[in-house]
Amino acid sequence: MPPSFIMSFQNTIALAHLYLADYRAALDTLDQASSTAERFGYHFYEPLLLDARGQVELARGNVAHGIELCERAERHPAVADDLGCRALACSHAATAHRRAGELERAVDAYDLALDRLAGEQLHYPRLTVRANRDYAACLLDDRRDVAELTALAGEADRHTLPFIAAKCAVFAAIVEDGRGAREAALWRLREVLPTCLDLGHLHFLCQELSTAPGLTLDLLATTRDTVVTRQLLQALARHPRGVTMLVAALACGEPIATETLTVGSAMLDPADRSTLLRRGRRHRLPAVRRLSAQLEAVGEPHDPARDALPELTRREVEILSLIAEGRRNAEIAEQLVLSPTTVKTYVNRIFSKLGVTDRVQATLRYRAHAETAAPDGPAA
């Protein structure tokens, strides 16, 4: 397969991980795409990768760095004549400003993006930027109603763009809730939430609903579909500060509290998992206290992707396993479609994290941990 195809697929896979709110996997895949671009000199892909990485960093809460990456993508000479690409990068930076509460700056950036899309024939980029712009304008000006968002949702439906239509509905609900119309907001969310979940846009849900915690908790408390409840909790758990929302969800009572514990125990990082279970042990309901104690006794869920050593990323584990097999850097680069320079960087990073100085020591550490982590065999 041509390297340009490989890199394009890697970028697409990274975006899929982003939409599913698997931010660590998205960054790992973007590392692969960047390495492929570097190895084969495909510098024209750099702005796309910068923009995607910027979106991931924004989602992880690294706002300043994310904005910097999106703005670098927008200014990159490789897209100087591609107004559509520049507009989307500008829009992503605008969304970061909006989520940071910088509404006037966000509206100005969205307007700039729309100006660049003036001659765009494709409906998706134009409508998605308009949806974001109208939402920011509603947040900025209480006199604006949600009629424009509703009309935009209808236009998106006519063009068979269900995600944009769903996005408009979620935005309208958050605006209505902010103006005291919670029942109307809940009605909108109940109507659109299954569509958002079916489309797999967990990233959008976790980022936007986290800005309206009261509305989101009422949605959890009043949703009767247990599958939707579980999927919504899973989306919220993916937010970098998701533990805050899950701890608050414990107050919803059963069965939400027990479902929250189950989801949080499986998905949160160790420190956040401990926080959630500690709060669960102090819950007013005996069933919730019992489940918290049981989950704590079981311990953290097993993560096969980190079997080799927990301090390493998935990609570092993969490279370490190849080192343990005796592969040289050039062989690793060939197998993983990375540049030798990138492999060398990974190897140095692995050595630093493990506190070793050569491949023999790294291999011994890997094998020692693998033997410790391996399940016991059948009794003799």
Residue pairs with C-beta under 8 A, 6 or more apart in sequence:
3 36
3 39
3 40
3 42
3 337
4 40
4 42
6 36
6 337
7 33
7 36
7 37
7 40
7 42
7 45
8 45
10 29
10 30
10 32
10 33
10 36
11 30
11 33
11 45
11 48
11 49
11 52
13 29
14 26
14 27
14 29
14 30
14 33
14 52
14 56
15 26
15 52
17 23
17 25
17 26
17 29
18 26
18 52
18 55
18 56
18 59
18 203
19 200
19 201
19 202
19 203
19 204
20 200
20 202
20 203
21 59
21 202
21 203
21 206
21 235
21 238
21 239
22 238
23 56
23 59
23 60
23 238
23 240
24 313
24 314
25 314
26 52
26 56
27 53
27 56
28 313
28 314
28 315
30 49
30 52
30 53
30 56
31 315
31 342
32 315
32 336
32 337
32 338
33 45
33 49
34 49
34 342
35 336
35 337
35 338
35 339
35 342
36 42
36 337
36 338
37 43
37 45
37 46
37 49
38 339
38 341
38 342
39 333
39 337
39 338
39 339
39 342
43 78
44 78
45 78
46 76
46 78
47 72
47 73
47 74
47 76
47 78
47 79
47 85
47 89
48 73
48 85
50 69
50 70
50 72
50 73
50 76
50 89
51 69
51 70
51 73
51 74
51 85
51 88
51 89
51 92
53 69
54 65
54 66
54 67
54 68
54 69
54 70
54 72
54 73
54 89
54 92
54 93
55 66
55 70
55 92
56 66
57 65
57 66
57 69
58 66
58 67
58 70
58 92
58 95
58 96
58 99
59 66
59 203
59 207
59 240
60 66
60 240
61 240
61 241
63 96
63 99
63 100
66 93
66 96
67 93
67 96
67 97
70 89
70 90
70 92
70 93
70 96
71 89
71 93
73 79
73 85
73 89
74 86
74 89
74 90
74 93
79 85
79 86
79 89
83 116
83 117
83 119
83 120
84 116
84 117
84 120
84 122
84 125
86 116
87 112
87 113
87 114
87 116
87 117
87 120
87 125
87 129
88 113
88 125
88 129
90 109
90 112
90 113
90 116
91 109
91 110
91 113
91 128
91 129
91 132
93 109
94 105
94 106
94 107
94 108
94 109
94 110
94 113
94 132
94 133
94 136
95 106
95 132
97 103
97 105
97 106
97 109
98 106
98 132
98 135
98 136
98 139
99 207
99 211
103 136
103 139
103 140
104 140
106 136
107 133
107 136
107 137
107 140
110 129
110 132
110 133
110 136
111 133
113 129
113 133
114 126
114 129
114 130
114 133
117 125
117 126
117 129
120 126
123 156
123 159
123 161
124 161
124 164
127 152
127 155
127 156
127 159
127 161
127 164
128 164
128 167
130 152
131 149
131 152
131 156
131 164
131 167
131 168
131 171
134 148
134 149
134 152
134 168
134 171
135 149
135 171
135 174
135 175
137 144
138 144
138 145
138 146
138 149
138 171
138 175
139 175
139 178
142 179
146 171
146 172
146 175
146 176
149 168
149 169
149 171
149 172
149 175
150 168
150 172
152 164
152 168
153 164
153 165
153 166
153 168
153 169
153 172
154 165
156 162
156 164
156 165
156 168
157 165
162 195
162 199
163 196
163 199
163 201
163 204
165 195
166 192
166 195
166 196
166 199
166 201
167 204
169 188
169 189
169 191
169 192
170 188
170 189
170 192
170 196
170 204
170 205
170 208
170 209
171 208
172 188
173 184
173 185
173 186
173 188
173 189
173 192
173 215
174 185
174 208
174 211
174 212
174 215
176 182
176 184
176 185
176 188
177 185
177 212
177 214
177 215
178 212
182 214
182 215
182 218
185 215
186 215
186 218
186 219
186 222
189 215
189 219
190 219
190 222
190 223
193 205
193 219
193 223
193 228
193 232
194 225
194 228
196 204
196 205
197 205
197 228
197 231
197 232
197 235
202 231
202 234
202 235
202 238
203 238
205 232
205 235
205 236
206 235
206 236
206 237
206 238
206 239
206 242
207 239
209 215
209 216
209 219
209 232
209 235
209 236
210 216
210 236
210 239
210 241
210 242
210 245
213 244
213 245
213 248
216 236
216 245
217 245
217 248
217 249
217 251
217 252
219 232
220 229
220 232
220 233
220 249
220 252
220 256
221 252
221 253
221 256
223 229
223 232
226 255
226 259
229 256
229 259
230 259
230 263
233 246
233 249
233 259
233 260
233 263
233 264
234 263
234 267
236 242
236 245
236 246
236 249
237 243
237 246
237 263
237 264
237 267
237 268
238 267
239 245
242 268
242 272
243 264
243 268
243 272
243 275
243 276
246 260
246 263
246 264
246 268
246 276
247 275
247 276
247 279
249 256
249 257
249 260
250 257
250 260
250 261
250 276
250 279
250 280
250 283
250 288
251 257
252 260
253 285
254 285
254 287
254 288
257 280
257 283
257 285
257 288
258 287
258 288
258 291
260 276
261 276
261 277
261 280
261 288
261 291
261 292
261 295
262 291
262 295
264 272
264 273
264 276
264 277
265 273
265 276
265 277
265 295
265 301
266 301
268 276
270 300
273 300
277 292
277 295
277 296
278 292
280 288
280 289
280 291
280 292
280 295
281 289
281 292
281 293
281 296
282 289
283 289
283 292
305 314
305 317
306 312
306 314
306 317
307 317
307 369
307 370
307 373
308 317
308 320
308 321
308 366
308 369
308 370
309 317
309 320
309 353
309 354
309 365
309 366
309 369
311 353
311 354
312 320
312 350
312 353
315 346
316 346
316 349
316 350
316 353
318 336
319 332
319 336
319 343
319 346
319 347
319 350
320 350
320 362
320 366
321 366
322 331
322 332
322 335
322 336
323 332
323 347
323 350
323 359
323 362
323 363
323 366
324 362
324 363
324 366
324 367
327 335
329 340
329 343
329 344
329 347
330 340
332 338
332 343
333 339
333 340
333 342
333 343
336 343
338 346
347 359
350 362
351 357
351 358
351 362
354 361
354 362
354 365
356 362
356 365
